[in-house]
Amino acid sequence: MKPLLPCVACLFLLAACGGAAPPAPSAQAQISSVAAGGLVEPAGEERVLIPQISGRLAKVHIAEGDAVQAGQLIAEIENSEYRAALAAATAELQRREAELARLRAGARAEELAAAAAARDEAAALEQQALAERERRDNLLRNRLIAVEAAQQARAQAAAATARRQRSEADLALLRAGARAEDIAAAEAAVAAGRADVERAAALLEKTRIYSPIAGHVLKRDLGEGETVVALSPLPLARIGDLSKRYVRADVDELDIGRVQAGQAATITSDAFPQQQFAGKVVRVSQRMGRRNSISGDPAEKQDAKILETLIELEGAPPLPIGLRVDVRIAVK
């Protein structure tokens, strides 16, 4: 048996020298991929509608699956108190505007005529009182009346003169019109009234909830008669644009240097076995963040940093919004 060993060694040497070289890796073998988890989302992301004020939902005009237009009224909160507040603020503004207009216009012709007549009457009564005072003074000098009677006439004359002076001042005030500072104060009151009306109108408008985009109602969380709480975690509804679907993938920080816009991607999901959906990377985030898609695998590091990558799906795949999917991005 020993003579066979040199022959076997020779055969191995001949095979090493004359054998063919190993085949070069094919182009397909040189292409690798980056794996990531992701969530399906609508075009422009999902819009979560949360009212800005609390109250009871009086009307809800949408149902799940309904198509809506941007600016369409979708719900109303009970607003009788807000409407009353707006009416009161509007009435007060009108009163202040009327007062300002009165000050700017000045006295009416009828008011001026009445003031002039009052002045003339006061002047006539003054002349009568002055004449009576003079008459009694003469009688007093002749000692025909008591001193008290003469003093009474003097007092009545002084009062008549004061009434005439006051009536003249009233007429002059009407002719001069409102003072500049009175008009300025009235203008400030009008401005404050307008602000009150705008505030009341803004609060009333917050009771009406509109769709911010055109799309479909993905989910309605509350219905008529239920109470909404301002800025609560429970929204009224969720709306999304289903004209296109996207996947927001979490690319691990170790792979971010290999991913760029334009690369092809393949999406799979346990909910659709044996199916693959094609997509293309359209945007790569410029900021690292926390993982969005949690798989539930205890071996997965929850605190790992990721870079969000947006993938546009081809066609109209039947993937529901919010579905967790697996992504493979083809890289060189």
C-alpha positions in Angstrom: 0.0 0.0 0.0 2.9 2.5 0.7 4.0 2.8 -3.1 0.5 4.4 -3.8 1.2 7.5 -1.7 3.7 9.1 -4.1 1.3 8.6 -7.0 -1.6 10.2 -5.2 0.6 13.2 -4.3 1.6 13.6 -7.9 -2.0 13.5 -9.1 -2.8 16.4 -6.6 0.1 18.4 -7.9 -1.0 18.0 -11.5 -4.5 19.0 -10.7 -3.3 22.1 -9.0 -1.1 23.1 -11.9 -3.3 22.3 -14.8 -6.8 22.8 -13.3 -9.2 25.7 -14.3 -9.3 28.9 -12.3 -12.4 29.5 -10.1 -15.2 31.4 -11.9 -15.4 35.1 -11.3 -18.4 36.3 -9.3 -21.3 37.3 -11.5 -22.7 40.8 -11.5 -25.7 39.6 -9.6 -23.5 38.1 -6.9 -21.8 41.6 -6.5 -25.1 43.3 -5.7 -26.1 43.3 -2.1 -29.0 44.7 -0.2 -29.7 46.7 3.0 -32.5 45.3 5.2 -34.8 47.6 7.2 -38.2 47.7 8.8 -40.7 50.2 7.8 -44.3 51.4 8.0 -46.7 52.1 5.1 -48.0 55.7 5.0 -50.0 57.8 2.5 -48.7 60.5 0.3 -47.8 63.6 2.4 -48.1 61.5 5.6 -51.2 60.8 7.7 -53.0 63.9 9.1 -54.4 63.4 12.6 -57.3 65.8 13.3 -57.4 67.0 17.0 -59.8 69.8 17.9 -58.4 73.0 19.5 -61.3 73.4 21.9 -63.3 71.0 24.0 -67.0 70.2 23.7 -69.7 67.9 22.5 -69.7 66.9 18.8 -73.0 68.2 17.4 -72.4 67.0 13.9 -69.9 64.6 12.2 -70.2 64.7 8.4 -67.7 61.9 7.5 -67.4 58.1 7.7 -64.4 55.9 7.3 -63.4 55.5 3.7 -65.1 58.8 2.6 -63.3 60.9 0.1 -62.8 64.5 1.3 -61.6 67.7 -0.2 -59.2 70.2 1.3 -61.1 72.7 3.4 -64.2 70.5 3.6 -66.2 70.8 6.8 -66.1 67.4 8.5 -67.4 68.1 12.0 -68.9 70.7 14.3 -68.7 71.1 18.0 -71.7 72.5 19.9 -71.3 76.3 19.6 -74.4 78.2 20.9 -72.3 79.9 23.6 -69.7 81.0 21.1 -72.4 82.3 18.7 -73.9 84.3 21.6 -70.6 85.8 22.5 -69.9 86.8 19.0 -73.4 88.5 18.8 -72.7 90.4 22.0 -69.3 91.6 20.9 -70.7 92.7 17.5 -73.4 94.7 19.2 -70.9 96.4 21.6 -68.7 97.3 18.6 -71.7 98.9 16.8 -72.4 101.0 19.9 -68.8 102.2 20.1 -68.7 103.0 16.4 -71.9 105.0 16.7 -70.4 107.0 19.6 -67.3 107.7 17.6 -69.4 108.8 14.6 -71.4 111.2 16.9 -68.2 112.8 18.2 -66.7 113.2 14.8 -69.9 114.7 13.3 -70.4 117.2 16.1 -73.7 118.7 17.2 -76.7 118.6 15.0 -78.3 121.8 13.8 -81.3 121.2 16.0 -79.0 121.0 19.1 -77.3 124.2 18.1 -80.6 126.0 17.7 -81.9 124.8 21.1 -78.7 125.9 22.8 -78.9 129.3 21.1 -82.5 129.7 22.3 -81.5 128.7 25.8 -78.8 131.3 25.8 -81.2 134.1 24.6 -83.7 133.1 27.2 -81.0 133.3 29.9 -79.8 136.7 28.7 -83.4 138.1 28.8 -83.9 136.8 32.3 -80.6 138.3 33.3 -81.6 141.7 31.9 -84.9 141.5 33.9 -83.0 140.5 37.1 -80.5 143.3 36.6 -83.3 145.9 36.2 -85.0 144.6 39.3 -81.8 144.9 41.2 -81.3 148.5 40.1 -84.8 149.4 41.0 -84.5 148.0 44.5 -81.2 149.6 45.0 -82.8 153.0 44.3 -85.6 152.3 46.7 -83.1 151.3 49.3 -81.2 154.5 48.9 -84.4 156.4 49.5 -85.1 154.1 52.4 -88.3 152.9 50.9 -87.5 149.2 51.3 -85.6 147.0 53.7 -82.0 146.0 53.1 -83.0 142.4 52.8 -85.3 143.0 49.8 -82.4 144.8 48.0 -80.0 141.9 48.8 -82.5 139.4 47.5 -82.7 141.3 44.2 -78.9 141.4 43.9 -78.7 137.6 44.5 -81.3 136.9 41.8 -79.4 139.1 39.4 -76.2 137.2 40.1 -77.9 133.9 39.6 -79.4 135.1 36.3 -75.9 136.2 35.1 -74.5 132.8 35.9 -77.2 131.0 34.0 -76.6 133.2 31.0 -72.9 132.5 31.1 -73.5 128.7 31.4 -75.8 128.7 28.4 -73.2 130.6 26.4 -70.6 128.1 27.4 -72.9 125.2 26.4 -73.4 126.8 23.0 -69.7 127.4 22.5 -69.0 123.7 23.4 -71.5 122.4 20.8 -70.0 124.7 18.2 -66.4 123.7 18.9 -67.2 119.9 18.6 -65.5 117.0 20.5 -62.0 117.4 21.8 -59.2 115.5 20.1 -58.6 113.4 23.1 -62.2 112.4 23.3 -62.2 111.3 19.7 -58.9 109.4 20.3 -60.4 107.6 23.3 -63.5 106.7 21.2 -61.2 105.4 18.4 -59.4 103.2 20.9 -62.6 101.8 22.2 -63.7 100.9 18.7 -60.3 99.2 18.1 -60.8 97.2 21.3 -64.3 96.3 20.2 -63.1 95.0 16.9 -60.5 92.9 18.6 -63.2 91.4 20.8 -65.3 90.6 17.7 -62.3 88.9 16.0 -61.5 86.9 19.2 -65.1 85.7 19.5 -65.2 84.9 15.7 -62.0 82.9 16.0 -63.3 80.9 18.9 -66.5 80.2 17.0 -64.5 79.1 14.0 -62.6 76.6 16.1 -65.8 74.7 16.7 -65.9 73.9 13.0 -63.3 71.3 11.9 -62.1 71.2 8.3 -60.0 68.7 6.4 -56.5 70.1 5.8 -55.9 68.0 2.7 -57.7 66.2 -0.1 -57.8 62.4 0.6 -59.7 59.7 2.3 -60.8 59.2 5.9 -58.5 56.4 7.1 -60.2 56.2 10.5 -62.9 58.0 12.5 -62.3 57.8 16.2 -65.2 59.8 17.5 -68.9 60.3 16.5 -71.8 62.6 17.1 -72.7 63.1 20.8 -69.3 62.2 22.0 -67.1 64.7 23.9 -63.8 65.9 22.4 -61.0 67.2 24.6 -58.8 70.0 23.3 -55.3 68.7 22.2 -56.1 65.2 23.6 -54.2 62.1 22.4 -57.5 60.8 21.1 -58.1 62.4 17.7 -61.4 63.0 15.9 -60.2 61.4 12.6 -57.2 60.5 10.5 -57.0 61.5 6.9 -54.5 60.5 4.2 -53.9 60.9 0.5 -54.2 57.4 -1.0 -53.2 58.4 -4.5 -49.8 57.1 -3.7 -48.4 54.9 -1.0 -45.0 55.2 0.6 -42.9 53.2 3.1 -40.9 55.0 5.8 -38.0 52.7 6.4 -35.6 52.7 9.4 -32.1 52.2 8.0 -29.6 51.2 10.7 -26.8 53.6 11.4 -24.3 51.0 10.1 -25.9 51.0 6.7 -26.7 54.7 6.1 -23.6 55.2 3.9 -24.8 52.7 1.3 -28.4 54.1 0.8 -29.2 56.9 -1.5 -32.1 58.3 -3.5 -33.0 56.4 -6.7 -32.1 52.9 -5.5 -34.7 50.1 -6.0 -36.4 48.5 -3.1 -38.4 45.4 -2.5 -41.1 45.3 0.2 -42.6 42.2 1.8 -45.0 41.6 4.6 -46.2 38.6 6.6 -49.7 39.7 5.9 -49.1 39.1 2.1 -47.0 35.9 2.0 -45.3 35.0 -1.3 -45.8 38.6 -2.6 -43.2 41.3 -3.2 -43.9 44.9 -3.9 -41.5 47.1 -5.8 -40.5 50.6 -4.8 -37.8 53.3 -5.2 -36.0 55.4 -2.6 -37.1 59.0 -3.1 -35.7 60.7 0.0 -33.1 60.0 2.7 -33.4 62.0 5.9 -30.5 64.3 7.0 -31.0 63.6 10.7 -30.6 60.5 12.8 -33.4 59.5 15.0 -35.1 56.7 17.0 -36.6 53.6 15.4 -40.2 54.0 14.2 -41.0 50.5 13.2 -40.8 48.1 16.2 -40.9 44.4 15.1 -41.4 42.9 18.6 -38.2 40.8 18.2 -36.5 40.9 21.7 -33.1 40.6 20.0 -33.7 43.9 18.2 -32.0 46.9 19.8 -34.7 49.4 20.6 -32.3 52.3 21.3 -30.4 52.0 18.0 -30.1 55.1 15.9 -31.6 55.0 12.5 -32.0 57.2 9.4 -35.4 57.5 7.9 -35.7 56.6 4.3 -38.8 57.3 2.2 -39.7 54.7 -0.5 -42.3 55.3 -3.1 -44.3 52.1 -3.9 -45.0 51.3 -7.6 -48.6 51.1 -8.7 -51.4 50.8 -6.2 -50.5 47.9 -3.8 -53.1 46.7 -1.3 -51.0 47.5 1.7 -53.0 49.3 4.4 -51.7 52.5 6.0 -49.7 51.7 9.1 -48.8 48.2 8.1 -45.3 47.1 9.3 -43.3 45.8 6.4 -39.8 44.4 5.7 -37.7 46.4 3.2 -34.7 45.4 1.1 -32.8 48.2 -0.7 -30.6 47.1 -3.5 -27.1 48.6 -3.1 -23.7 48.1 -4.8 
